[in-house]
Amino acid sequence: MTTDENLARLRAHHNNISRYRRLLRTRLLPLERQFIERRLSDEVAALLSLSASTFPIAFSEPRPGRPLPVAEVMP
């Protein structure tokens, strides 16, 4: 899949997540709420998976108490 297709899929997942969160703020029957919560969970998992495969670069946070690396400046 191309990057453009992946970006379109990421947008679709993001929009679905927003819609499900908006629906959860409304009055729902328990069965409806359960269905939407499951769909929301599926969409979040799909978004995270697609994000990781589309943008595989990961930056690690420095450990607490450890200074950030600083590049030396040439004089």
Secondary structure, DSSP 8 states (H G I E B T S, - for coil): --HHHHHHHHHHHHHHHHHHHHHHTS---HHHHHHHHHHHHHHHHHHHHHHHHHS--------TT----------
